[in-house]
Amino acid sequence: MTPVAVDVTDAAAVREALAGSAGSGVADAVVLAVRTFPADQEFLVGATRTVLDAAARLGIRVLVVGGAGALRSPDDRELLVAENPVYVPAEHRAVAVAGVAQLRACQAHAGADWVCLSPPALLEPGERTGRYRRGTDTLLTGADGRSSISVEDLAVAVLDELESPGRDRHITVAHEDAYAPA
């Protein structure tokens, strides 16, 4: 993996980076992990579209690390996490709503090969265990009701998805003791 810093608002720079202007050849995949705080939904959606456009032209798969807000609530599958105060306090709602808009931008992009990985409600540094539970579009929680994963295990999940892609377009991961509601 070769990290490349690029201004995601510059479509030509994104295309150039993905095409391998440094002589490394066309990228195999791109991981887009962008967040702003305070939330800037317009920037987030625009950056996502720019990367999807460039990747689609080059035939590159995009893994978008989105937000938990785009997941369905485990206790009410009709309610998005972004709209559920149990998981998203009012001061973080704008960030969660921006994550929903980012997923919608992916879903609206006809030509791109993408997958959106929404992390659990709590993402923080911790231990790398290499073990996690994978789900689809519903927040995974443990028996204690918590929804979490370490940054280190999220990184493992990203690499696993790149190396062995699943068939779902929207996925989530959480510590292995988490479960999907019935």
RABEL-V644839 format. One record per residue. N is the residue number from 1. SS is DSSP state (helix for helix, strand for strand, loop for the rest). OMEGA is omega as a letter, one per 30 degrees, with the letter a starting at -180 (NA if undefined). D_FIRST is the distance of its C-alpha to the first C-alpha in Angstrom with 1 decimal. Layout:
{{N;SS;OMEGA;D_FIRST} {N;SS;OMEGA;D_FIRST}}
//
This chain:
{{1;loop;l;0.0} {2;loop;l;3.8} {3;loop;l;6.4} {4;loop;l;9.5} {5;loop;a;12.9} {6;loop;l;15.5} {7;loop;a;18.9} {8;loop;l;18.9} {9;loop;a;22.6} {10;loop;a;22.3} {11;helix;a;21.8} {12;helix;l;21.7} {13;helix;l;19.0} {14;helix;l;16.8} {15;helix;a;17.7} {16;helix;l;17.1} {17;helix;a;13.6} {18;helix;l;12.7} {19;helix;l;14.8} {20;loop;a;12.9} {21;loop;a;15.8} {22;loop;l;14.3} {23;loop;a;14.7} {24;loop;a;11.3} {25;loop;a;12.8} {26;loop;l;12.6} {27;loop;l;9.5} {28;loop;a;9.5} {29;strand;l;9.5} {30;strand;l;9.8} {31;strand;l;10.3} {32;strand;a;13.5} {33;loop;a;14.7} {34;loop;l;17.8} {35;loop;l;21.1} {36;loop;l;24.2} {37;loop;g;27.1} {38;loop;a;29.7} {39;loop;l;28.6} {40;loop;a;28.2} {41;helix;a;28.3} {42;helix;l;28.8} {43;helix;a;25.7} {44;helix;a;23.5} {45;helix;l;24.9} {46;helix;l;24.8} {47;helix;l;21.1} {48;helix;l;20.3} {49;helix;l;22.6} {50;helix;l;21.1} {51;helix;l;17.6} {52;helix;l;19.2} {53;helix;a;21.4} {54;helix;a;18.9} {55;helix;l;16.6} {56;helix;l;19.9} {57;helix;a;21.0} {58;helix;a;18.0} {59;loop;a;17.8} {60;loop;l;14.4} {61;strand;l;14.2} {62;strand;l;14.0} {63;strand;l;13.7} {64;strand;l;16.0} {65;strand;a;16.4} {66;loop;a;20.1} {67;loop;l;23.0} {68;helix;a;25.3} {69;helix;a;28.2} {70;helix;l;27.5} {71;loop;l;28.2} {72;strand;l;31.7} {73;strand;a;33.7} {74;loop;a;34.4} {75;loop;l;38.1} {76;strand;a;38.6} {77;strand;l;36.2} {78;strand;a;37.9} {79;strand;l;36.8} {80;strand;l;33.3} {81;helix;a;32.0} {82;helix;a;32.0} {83;helix;a;35.8} {84;loop;a;36.4} {85;loop;l;37.6} {86;loop;a;37.1} {87;loop;a;33.3} {88;loop;l;33.1} {89;loop;a;35.5} {90;helix;a;37.0} {91;helix;l;35.2} {92;helix;a;31.8} {93;helix;a;33.0} {94;helix;l;32.0} {95;helix;l;28.3} {96;helix;l;28.7} {97;helix;l;30.5} {98;helix;l;27.8} {99;helix;l;25.3} {100;helix;l;27.9} {101;helix;l;28.1} {102;helix;l;24.3} {103;helix;l;24.5} {104;helix;l;27.6} {105;helix;l;25.8} {106;helix;a;23.3} {107;helix;a;26.3} {108;helix;a;28.2} {109;loop;a;25.6} {110;loop;a;27.0} {111;loop;a;24.5} {112;loop;l;21.0} {113;strand;a;19.1} {114;strand;l;18.1} {115;strand;l;18.2} {116;strand;l;19.1} {117;strand;l;18.5} {118;strand;l;21.3} {119;loop;l;21.1} {120;loop;a;24.5} {121;loop;a;27.1} {122;strand;l;26.0} {123;strand;a;22.5} {124;strand;l;22.6} {125;loop;a;21.1} {126;loop;a;22.3} {127;loop;l;21.7} {128;loop;l;18.7} {129;loop;a;20.6} {130;loop;a;18.2} {131;loop;l;21.2} {132;loop;l;21.8} {133;strand;a;23.9} {134;strand;l;22.7} {135;strand;l;25.1} {136;loop;a;25.6} {137;loop;a;27.4} {138;strand;l;29.5} {139;loop;l;28.7} {140;loop;l;28.5} {141;strand;l;30.8} {142;loop;l;32.0} {143;loop;l;35.7} {144;loop;l;36.2} {145;loop;a;35.0} {146;loop;l;31.9} {147;loop;a;28.6} {148;strand;l;25.8} {149;strand;l;22.4} {150;strand;l;20.6} {151;helix;a;17.6} {152;helix;l;16.0} {153;helix;l;17.0} {154;helix;l;16.0} {155;helix;l;12.3} {156;helix;a;13.0} {157;helix;l;14.7} {158;helix;l;12.0} {159;helix;l;9.7} {160;helix;a;13.0} {161;helix;l;13.9} {162;helix;a;11.0} {163;helix;a;11.6} {164;loop;a;15.4} {165;loop;l;16.5} {166;loop;a;20.0} {167;loop;a;22.7} {168;loop;l;23.3} {169;loop;l;22.3} {170;strand;a;22.9} {171;strand;l;21.9} {172;strand;l;22.1} {173;strand;l;21.5} {174;strand;l;23.5} {175;loop;a;24.5} {176;loop;l;25.8} {177;loop;l;29.5} {178;loop;a;29.2} {179;strand;l;30.9} {180;loop;l;31.6} {181;loop;l;35.2} {182;loop;NA;37.6}}
//
